Amino acid sequence: MDTIANLLGYVLNFLYELCGNFGIAIILFTIIIKLCLLPLNIKQQKSIKNMAKVQPKLLELQEKYKDNKELYAQEIAKFQKEEGFNPFTGCLIALIQIPIILGMFFIVSKPLTHMVKMDQEQIQTIKQELQIENTNGMYSYDEIEIIKKSDELGINLNFLGINLGDIPAKNPSNYALLIIPVLSVIITMLSVVITKRMNDSFNKDNPQYQETQKSMNMLNYILPIMSGYIAYQVPLGLGLYWLFSNLIQTIISIGMMIYFKKQETIENGVVVNDK
C-alpha cells in the first residue's frame, strides 16, 4: 500500500504546488481520478443494463440445466461470449477504488512521508524538537501534528477556515468540523438513490432483481451512515476526498441515467417504426 500511496503522493504534491491549497489539490486530484475511471464507469453501467436484458435468458438456462451443472456452466460461458458481456465488470470499478481510498488515507495521515518524501530519520528528529510523542500503527497522525506546529515546513492544511488535518471525533465541540461528515451523508444518500433509480429502470421487468432489492434496502440506509461515520473518525482531508468522490459520482450517474433514457427512447422508437 505504501507504493500506491507514494505514487498518488507525487500527483497530489504536484497539484498542491500548482494551486498552493491542500483542499483544492484534493478536489483536483478527485476529479482526475474520476475522469480516469470514467470509461470503466460507463462500461459498468452498460454491463448492468445488458445484464438486465439477458436476465430472462439466464433464468431460462438455469431452469433448463438445473440437473446438469457442468452443462449449465458451458452454456452460460457460451451465452456470455455470444452476447459479449461479463457479469464481473460491475465489480471492477469498486475493486479499483479500494486501493485508491486506502492510498489517500495514507497520504492524508502521513503527508510528509508520501507527499514531501521526507525520510523517517528526519521526521523523528523534528518530532523530538517539537516534543511530539510517538504513536504507532495505521492510525498514527504524528506527521499532521508536525505540520500544525512547524511553520518552517510551509504546508497549509487550511481549507475554507477548516484544518484538513483535524479529526472531528477528537474535536466534538468544534461544530465546523461536522460540515464534511454531514455533507458526506447527504451526498452518499443522493448517490445511492440515483443509482437505485437507474438500476430499477434497467431491471423493471426482472422479478429476481425485485426480490434481491428487498434485502438491499437496509444497505441503502447503512452506506450513507457509514460514510458519515468514517468522515467523522479520520482526518478531514480524507473526508473531503470521499465527499467530492461521491459528489462527482452522483453527477456522472445523473448524466448516464439521462443518456441511457434517451438511448432507450430511441431504441423503442426504432422498434415501433419497424413494426
N, C-alpha and C positions, 0 to 999 in steps of 0.2 A: 504493500500500500504506500510505503514511503516513495517508491519510484513514481507512482501515479501522482502523488501529492507534489513531488518535485517538478514533474513535467507541467502540471497545471499551475504550479507556483511561478514558473517562468512567464506564462501567459498573463496571470493576474498581476505580477510585478510590472510587466511591460505596460499594461493598461493603467496601473496606478501611477507610474512615472509619466504616462501620457496625459492623464487628467488631474493628477495630484489629489485625488479624493478616493479614499478606500471604498466608500459606499457606491459611488458612481462606477468605480472599477469593477466591483462585484456585479452590478447591474449589466454593464457592458459584457462582462465575462458570461453571464447567464444568457444574454441574447445570442452571443456567438455559439455557445454550446447548443442552444435550442435550434439555431439555424443549421448547424452541422447535423443535428439529429432529425431535421425536418423530413428528408427523404424517407428515413426509416419510419417516421411517424405516419406519413402518408401511406406507406406500404402496409403498416399495421392496420390502419383503418380500412384500407381496401381488402385486406385479408379477412377482417371481421365481417365486412359486407359480403364478400364471396362465400365465407363460411356459412352465413345465414341463408344464402341462395341454395347451397348444395346440401344443407342440413336434411331436407326430406329424403334425398337420395342416400345419404349416410345412414339414416334410420331404416330405410328400406333394406340396405345391405346388411345392417346389423340383425334385422329380423330374419332375413333370408339365410344367413350363415351363422345363426346363433348356436348351432350344434357343431360347428367346424371352425374353431378359432384360427387354425393355420390358413385355411382357405379365405376366411374373412380378412385376415391381415394382408394376404396377397391382393385381394380385390380392392381393399382400401388403398394400398400403395399404388395400384394401377389407376384407380379413380383419381387420386391426388395428382398423379403425373399427367393424366389426360386433362384435368381441369386447371392444372398449373397453380395450385395453391398449397401453402404449408401451414398447418394449424399451429405451429410453434412460433410463427412470425410475430404474433401478438405479444409474446413474452420477451422478445428480443430487446425492444426498447427499454423495458423495465430493468432487464439484467444489465444493460449498458450503463444505465443511470446510477446503479448501486455504487460502483467504484468511483464515479464522479462525485456523488454526495459524500462518500467517506473521504475522498481526497480533499474536498472542500472543508470538511471538518478538521482534518489535519492542518490545512493551510491556515484556517482562521484561528485555531488553537495554538499553532506554532508558526507564526508568520516570519520570525527571524530565521528559523531553520529552512522553511520551504520557499519563502519569497526572497528574503535578503540573502539566503545561502550562507549564513553565519555559522562558523564551526562551533561545536559543543563546548570546547575549551573556552572560547571567547565568551559564550553565553554564561557559563559558570562563573567566570571572572566578574562579569557585570552584575550577576546576581549577588555575589558576595559583596561587591562595592555598594550595591543598593540595599543590602541586608534583606534580601527576599529569601524566605525559607523554601527549601526544595520540596516539591510534591511530585510523586512518581505516578506512572500509569498513563492510560489514554486520556484521562480527564484532567491532566495537568495543564494549567494555564499560566505557568511561570513567565512565559515569554510575553504574554499580554500585560502582566504586571510590570515587566521591564519597560515596555513601550510607554505605559502610563506614567512611570516615574522618571524616565530618562528623556530629557529634551534634546540630547545630542543625536539620538537615532533619527529624528526628523520624520517619524511615521505618524501620520494623522489618522486616527481611527474614528474621528467625529464625522457624523453624517446627519445633517438637519438637526443639530443640537443633541444627538444621541451618540454615545460612545459604543461603537460596534464590538468592542471587547467586553462590554458589560454582559452579565448573565442575569436575566430578570429574576430567577429563583433566588439569587443571592442578594437582590436589592428589591424586595417586595414592596417597600414603601415608596419606591420611585415609579409612579404610575405611567410615566412617559415610556418606560421600557416595555410596557404591556402592549404598545401600539402594534409592534411587529407580530407578536404571538396572536393577538386578536384578529388582525388582518389576515394572518395565515389561515386561521379557522374559517373566516368568511370566504376567502378566495378558494380554498380547498373544497368547501361545501359547494360553491358555484361550479367548480371544475367537475365535481362528482355528478351534480345534477345534469350538466350539459352532456357529459359522457354517457350517462344513463339514457338520456333522451335520444342520443344518436344511436346507441346500441338497440334501444327499444324500437326505433324506426326501422332498423335493419332486420330485426327479428320479430316483427309484429305477427307473423303467421307461423311462428315456431313455438309449439306448445312446450317443448323441452326447455327452451330458453325461459319461458314464462315461469316454469316450475323452479328453475335454478335461481331466478331473480328473487323469489320469495325468501330464500336463505341468504341472499346477498344484501337484503335491505338493511340489516343491522350493521353490516360492514360499511355501508354508505354513510352511516352516522358516526361510526368509530373513527374512520380515516381523518375527518376534519379535526376531531378532538385530539387524536394522536399528533396531528400536525402542529396544533397549538401548544400541546404539552412539550413536544420536542423543542420548539422555538423558545419555550419558556425556560428550558433546562440548559441550553447551550449558548455560547456567545452569540450576540445579535447579528454578527456578520454572517453566520451560517443560516440564521433565521431569515435574514434579508435575501440570501440566495434562494432558499426554499420558497419564500413568498413570491419572488419575481419569477421563479421557475414555474410555479403553479399559475401565476397570472398570465404569463406568455403562453403556457399550455392551454389555458382556457380560451385565449384569443385564437390560437391555432385550431382548437376544437370547434369553435363557432364558425370559423372560415371553412373548415372541412365539412361541417354539417350543412352549410349553405350550398357548398359546391356539390355535395352528393345529392342533395334535394333537387338541385337543378338537373343533374345528370339523370336522376330517376324520372323527373318530369319529361325530359327529352326522350328517354327510352320508352316510357309509357306512350308518349305521343307517336313514336315511330311504330309501336305495336298496333295502336288504334288505326293509324293510316294504312298499315299493311293489311289489316282486316277489311 
